[in-house]
Amino acid sequence: MSGHEQYGEDLALYALGALDGDERLALEKHLETCGVCREELAALRGDMAVLSTSVMGPHPPQRSRQRLMEAIAKEPKTATLPSSDVRSRESKRSFSWWGALGWLAAAAMLLVVLRMRGENDRLRDSVATLGSLVKHQTSELEDARRVADTITAPEAQKVVLVAAKTPPQPQGKTFYLRDRSSLIFVANNLPALAPEKIYELWLIPKTGAPIAAGLFKPDAHGSATVVNPPLPVGVEAKNFVVTLEPESGPHDAPRGTAVMAGAGI
């Protein structure tokens, strides 16, 4: 028997971390001088790494499993030990094997727990993102419904605002539901604003002071909109007026020049 063949079983146990005491010291001393056993130990560790992936991934190659099992099954061809030594040796090997198996089971359970924790974190992030998206879309749908209701409601008060100038005249139109305090205003042909100026829409009630109904600036084509400004509920409108105001304010009462005005129809 060559010097390294008697260490066949010890190499498998050493690779599993289940070889202790004098046997471990003897094997480590042997490994210092035996290149064949060092290569066999490296191969066994590589096979164990492949086998460990079977906990969470695809099955390892059959040759790796078979190689490890054959190495473990090898018995060293040494002289027969006294029965008491055999029992002591087998008891130690049995204990080491159970310890190694327990360690592998714990490692496998840790991998499962870590994988489940990662999946749960990703699931919570997806649910939070979906909830935010649904909330945003619900808000947009509600705004669109209010605009459509205001424009199409039979009881909506419609007022056309015009300016007494040569064409193209600035023109505005309001759709107002007093019971819902909902107001849509659209305008076109508005002249460009001077620096530090802004347009302001006013609701002129049947009684009382004018009520601010929104500040706005026209786009490059002279168009502008005001959608559902904050208004008191139930105010009956006598008229609507657009004035030109200082952008810096205050905007609690008309102070500038009237640009256009209308009357209920």
Stockholm file with secondary structure:
# STOCKHOLM 1.0

chainA/1-265         MSGHEQYGEDLALYALGALDGDERLALEKHLETCGVCREELAALRGDMAVLSTSVMGPHPPQRSRQRLMEAIAKEPKTATLPSSDVRSRESKRSFSWWGALGWLAAAAMLLVVLRMRGENDRLRDSVATLGSLVKHQTSELEDARRVADTITAPEAQKVVLVAAKTPPQPQGKTFYLRDRSSLIFVANNLPALAPEKIYELWLIPKTGAPIAAGLFKPDAHGSATVVNPPLPVGVEAKNFVVTLEPESGPHDAPRGTAVMAGAGI
#=GR chainA/1-265 SS CCTTGGGHHHHHHHHHTCCCHHHHHHHHHHHTTCHHHHHHHHHHHHHHHHHHGGGTSSCCCHHHHHHHHHHHHCCCCCCCCCHHHHHHHHHHHHHHHHHHHHHHHHHHHHHHHHHHHHHHHHHHHHHHHHHHHHHHHHHHHHHHHHHHHHHHCTTCEEEEEECSSSSSCCEEEEEEEGGGTEEEEEEESCCCCCTTEEEEEEEEESSSSCEEEEEECCCTTSCEEEESCCCCTTCCEEEEEEEEEETTCCCSSCCSEEEEEEEEC
#=GC SS_cons         CCTTGGGHHHHHHHHHTCCCHHHHHHHHHHHTTCHHHHHHHHHHHHHHHHHHGGGTSSCCCHHHHHHHHHHHHCCCCCCCCCHHHHHHHHHHHHHHHHHHHHHHHHHHHHHHHHHHHHHHHHHHHHHHHHHHHHHHHHHHHHHHHHHHHHHHCTTCEEEEEECSSSSSCCEEEEEEEGGGTEEEEEEESCCCCCTTEEEEEEEEESSSSCEEEEEECCCTTSCEEEESCCCCTTCCEEEEEEEEEETTCCCSSCCSEEEEEEEEC
//
